[in-house]
Amino acid sequence: MASPQRTTARRAEISGAGFAGLTAATALARRGWTVRVHEKAAELREQGAGIVLFHNSIKVLRSIGAYDDVLADSMTPPYYETRLHGASVSHEDFGGLPWRTMTRPHLHRCLLAAARRAGVEIRTGSEVVAADPEGAVTLASGETLRADLVVGADGVRSAVRDSIGFEQERSRSRDGIIRFLVPRRRAELGPGEWDNVIDFWNLEPRYLRVLYVPCNDRELYIALGAPRADEQGSRTPIDLDLWTSAFPELTPVLEAAAVAEDPRYYGYQTTVLRSWTRGRVALVGDAAHAMCPALAQGAGTAMANAYTLADAATRAEPGAVPDALPEWERLERPITDRCQHRSAEYAATRRMSEGNQFDAVNLETAVYDPTDPHRHAAGRS
C-alpha cells in the first residue's frame, strides 16, 4: 500500500547524516516532505568498517530506492559460522532469510545517493546544538529553523536528545571491539570456507574474539574483541603477537590490521530512554536505543524505526504530528526494546560463542518487515 501524499509539503529538519538520518530523510522526501539534513562534519562519510544487514533493513532499502546500489558491491555469505577454540560448532544460514554483508562506507554512499535522488537537502558543517519540542532546531551558528517534524539521528551523544532532557539510563559492557577494513587475502589464508562470516572465540585462557565478515570480493571487515580491562587486548595499534598467537589461521589479515591507520577501541554501550518522542521531536538510532552489537541489529533497528517514523508522520494530519509520534513509538518500540535487552544479555554472557544462537527469538527483529502496512494487525486484534 502506498503511503499518502500531501499536496502541501511539510518540513522536516534532521540532525545527523548517518544510516538512520538518511533513511528517515529519504522516506519523508519520497512522501512529499521538504527535508533538510544537518551534518556537523565538514564532509559526508561513514566512520567504521563493515556491517551485516538482514531482512528488516533490506526491505527498507528496497522501499527507499537504495537496494540495487547496495546489491552491486555486497554479498550474501553461505553461512554464519561459529568457531570456539579453533573448532567449528555451528553453521547457520538463517533458514533462507535474506541478509547481506557490505562495508559501512558503501552502505552510506548508497543511502546518500538515494536521499539526493529524493530531493533531500544536505548541509555539511551544520551542527544542531539544541532542539525544541515545539518544532525547531538551533544551529551552532545561532540560526533557528522551524519544522513540522524534528528528527534526532545524531548518535549516542545526541545534542537533540540532551538539549531537551530526555530521561535515559546508560550502561557499559565489560567488552568492546577494534574494527578494521582490510584486504581479503584469500590466497594467503589458504584452503577454507573464507566466504563465510566466521565468529572466532577463545574463552580460555583469556577472552579474545575475532569476527570475520567478507564484504565483497575485495574487502574484509574484522572486529577484534577484548575486555575493557585487558590492556594488551584492547591496545591500539594492535599487539600483533598476541592476536596471531590466539588466531594463527588469521595471520595474513591480522598483519593488515596491525598497520591500519587510526585504529580505535570501542566499548559496548546500551542506552535506554524513557521516551523516544517529545512534541514534534522524535529520536532514532543510537540517539534513542544504542545497543551492543551481539545480534547485529543496531543499524537494522535504526533504519526500520526511521522508515516507520516517516510513514507515521506522513499519515498524521498536519497539526497532529505531536499526537502521532507517541503512537508510532508505542507500536514500534517493543520489538526494539526486546532486541536491545537480548543484545546486552548476550554481550554480558558471551553466549554467542556456543553457536546456533540465531533462533526464532533472536531473529525476531531481523525478520520484521517495517514496510508491511499490516504488520501490527495481530497486535491490534
N, C-alpha and C positions, 0 to 999 in steps of 0.2 A: 504494500500500500504506500503510495507516495505521500510525503509529508505536505501539509497545507502550505501554500504560498501566500504571502501577504502583498497586497497591492501597494501599501506604503511601507517603505523599508524602515526597519528598526535598526538601532545602532548597538553594537557590542564593542566593548573595549576589553582586550585580553592581555594579561601580563604573563609573558613567558612564551618563547617560540620553540619549546620542546615538543615532544610527541603529543602530550595532552593538549597544549595550547594550539598547535597547528591542526589537530583533529577537530577540536571544537570550532576553530575559525572556519575551516573548510565546510564542515557540516552546516554551520549557520549561514555562510555565504551562499551555499547551494540552495538554501531555503529562502533566499531573498533578503537577508540581513546585510547591512553595511558594517563591515568588520575591520577593526584595526588591531594589530598585534604589536605589543611593545616588547622589545628585547634589549636588555641593558648592555649586552656585549656589543662591541663595535662591528662584529661580523657574525653571520649566521653559520654556526657549525655545531655539531653534536659532540659532546665530550663522551668518552667511553670507548668501548671496544665492540663486542658482539652482543647479539640478542636472539632469543627464541620467542617466536610468536605462534599462538595457537588459533583455533577456530574463531574465538570471540573477536580477536583483533583482525584476523583475516577478513571476516565479514564486514568489519568497519572499513577496511582498506578498499574492499570492492565497492562499498556504498558511496565513498567519497571520491572514487575515481583514481586511486593510487595503486591498486593491486597489480596491474600489468607492469608498471615500472618496478615495483618491488620484486615481482617474479623474475625479472630479467637478470638479476645478479644476486640470487639467493638460492637455497636448496632445501630439500626435504631429506634428511639423513635416513638411512634404512632403520636404525634403531637408536633408542636411548639406552646405552649400556652402562651398567654399574659394575665397577671392579673394587673389591675390598682386599687389601694386602696382596695385590697382584693377581687375584683370581676373579674371573668373571662370575657374578652372582645373578645377573638378570639382563635380558634384552627386551625392552618394551617398545612396541610400535603404536601404542595408544588406540588399538582397535580400528585403525583406519581414519582416526580423527585428523583433519588437516592441520599441518604445522609446518613452519618454515624457520630456517636459521639464516642470519644475514649479519652484516656489520651495522652498527648503530649509525655511522655516517651515511650509509646507503639508505637506510630507512628514513633518516632525517631529510636527505635530498629529495626522496620521493614524496614525502609529506609536504615539503616546501613547494615543490613543483605543483602539486595538487591545489595547495592554497592559492598560489598565484593564478592558476588557471581559473579558479573560482572568483577571482577579483578581490582577494584579501589584500589590504594594505599592511605592509610590514615595516615597522620603524626599528632600525638598529640604533644603538647608543641612546635608547629611550628607556629610562628606568622609572618604573612605577614605585613610588615610595609609600603611598597610602591609598586607601580606598574608603568610600563612604557607602553605607548600606542603602542610601537613597539613590545611588546610581552615579558615582563619579570616581575618577581616579586622579590622583595628583602625581605629577612627574617630578623628578629631581630638578628639572629646570624651573619649577614653580607653576607650570601650566596645569590647569584643571580642565578635565574633559568629562562631559556628561554622557550617559548612555542608558539605554533601556535594560542592559544586562552587563555586568562586570564579571569577568572570569579570572580567578586567581589560579594560574597554572605555573606558578613561579617557584616550585620546588620546596625542599624541606625547610629552607629559610625564608619562606614566603612573606614578603612585605605586605601583600594584600591581607593575608590572614592575621598577621601580628599587629598591623595597624588598627584593625577593627577589634581585636581582643578575643578571638575565638578561643574557647577553653580547650586545652589539649593536655595529653599525657605522652611523654616520650620515654622510651626505654631503649637501652643499648644491649645487644647480644655480646656474648664473650668472643665471638669470632668475627672475621672480616676477610676481605679478598684484595688482591692486587690484580688488575685487569690489563690484558695485553692483546693487541692485534699483531700477529706475526705471520711470515710466510708459512705455507702448509708443509713444505719439505717432506712430501710423502715418500720420495725415493730414499731419502736419508733415514726415514723412520723404519723402512724395511717392510716385510710382509705383515699384514694385519688388517683389521677392519677399521681403517682410518677414515672412512666416510661416516662412521657412527659418531653421534655425540657420546663421549665416554666420560663418566664421572669416576675419577680415581680417588680412592680413600685409603688413608693409613690412619688407624686409630692408636696403634702401638708401634714403637714405644712412645710416640707422640702423635698428636693430631696434625696431619698435613693433608691437603686435598688439592687436586687439580681437576678443574672442569675443562674438558677439551671439546670445542664446538667448531666444526668446519662450517664456514660461512658461504663459500663458493669454491671455485676451482683453485683460487689463488691464496685466499686469506683464511687464517685460523684465529679464532678467539680462544684464549686460555685465561682462566681465572685461578689464581693460586690462593688457597685458603689456609689461614693460620689464626690462632687466638691473638687477641689484642695483647695479651700478657707475654706472648712469645716474641722477645726482642729480635731473635735471629730469624724466625719465620716471617715476621711482619716487616722486616727491614727492606728498604728500597734505597738503591738498586738491590735486586735480589741476591741472596747468598747462593751462588750457582752450585757450589759443592754440596750444600745442604739439599737443594731440590733435586739434583741429579742423583745423589745417593739414595733418596727416597723413591724416585721415579726414573730409574736409568733408561727405561724404554722411551722416555720423552726427551732425552738429552738434546737432539737437534733443535727442537722448538724452544726448550728452556734456554739454550745458548742464545737464541734470537731474543728472548725476553730479557736476558741479562744485559743486553746493550741497548734496550729501548730507551727512548728519551722520556724524561719526566714521569717515571712511574710513581703511583701513589697507592697507599693502603687505605681502603675504605671499610670502616666498621659498620656492621649491620645495625640498622635503626628501625624502630617501629614508632609511628606517631598516630595516636588515636584522638580524634576530635569529638567533642560533644555534639557538634552540628557541623555540616558542610555548607550551610547557607545562612545568609542574613540579609533580609530585604531583597535588593536586586543583585546581590553578590553571591556567587557560587564558587566553591573551590573544587579543583580536580587534580588527580595525580598525586605526587608526593606532597603537595601542599595540604592535601586532605587526608591521605592514608598511606604514608611511606611505610613500606614493608620489607622484611627480609626476603632475599631472592630465592628461597628454598624451592618454591613451586613455579618459578619463572613466570610470575603473573603481575609484577609491578607495572610494566608497560601495558599489558593486556587489560588490566582493570582500569588504568588511566585512560586508555583510548576508548574503551567501552563506555565509561562514565561520561567522558567528554562528548561522545556521539549522542548518548541518550539525553544529556543536558540540552544539547542543541535542539533535539526533537521536542522535548517537553516545553522549552521556552517558546518555540515557534507555535506550538499548538495552543498556547495560552493567548487570551485576548491581550491587546497591548498594555492595558492597565493592570493586568492580573499576573504579571510575571512574579511579583513577590509571593503570591499565593501558590503559584505553580512550582516554585523551587523546592519548598519543603515536601511537596507531594512527590516530586522527582526523587528526592533523597530517600523518602520512605520506601519507595518501590525498588530503587537500585542499590541502596546501601547494604542490605543484609547479606547479599552474596559476597560483596567485597569484604565486609567485616569477617565473615567466616574464613575467607581465603587469607586475610591478614593474620587472623588468630592462628590458623594452621601453619602458616609460613613461619611465624615466630616460634611455635612449638617445635617444628622440625629443625629450625636453626639451633634451638636450645638443646635438643636431644641428639642431634646428628643422625637421626633415624634414616635419612635418605641413603646412608651407607649400606643398609640392609638390602636395597634393591626392591623392585616390584612395588614401589610406593605410589605410582600413578594409578590408583584405583578410581572408582567412580566418585568417591567423596573428594579426593584431591584433584580430580579433573572437573569438578563442578563449574568452576569459573571458566575453564578452557572451553567447555562445550556450550557455554551460554551464547545465545545469539542476540546481541543488543539491537539488531536491525529488525527483528521479528515483532510486528505490532501486537501480536497476541501472546507475547512471552509471559505476561502476568495474568493471563486468563484463569489459570488453575488457582492461583492465589486469591483472586477476587471471588471465585466461586466457593 
